[in-house]
Amino acid sequence: MSLGQWFHFVLVFDGSQPELQRIQLFVNGTSGSASLYAHVGTLGTSTSPSQETVSIGATHLPNSLIWADLLNGEIDDVRIYNRALSAAEVLNLYLAPN
């Protein structure tokens, strides 16, 4: 990895998949074989306000009011879809011109 190198990350959650296949990480349009972690349940199906917190580039430390910054870089584009993207859709996003 070199300074100024650009990466395309996509995290896909599909609650209909078996527990160990629900979360896929795509880097530069390709899914790795490593499993991140299992998430049981859904990420929400309602449009009403939620108590859940979404963080990108940081994490909330357990049992704490402290946020830990994990990203040393810049975020250019963030998208949240209301469905799981297919591998082909992820690849198309990566290959699409800016």
Long-range contacts (C-beta under 8 A, 24 or more apart in sequence): 8-93, 8-94, 10-85, 10-90, 10-93, 10-94, 11-36, 12-84, 12-85, 12-90, 13-39, 13-43, 13-84, 14-84, 15-41, 15-42, 15-43, 15-84, 16-84, 26-87, 26-90, 26-91, 26-94, 28-94, 29-90, 29-91, 29-93, 29-94, 29-95, 30-91, 31-87, 31-90, 54-80
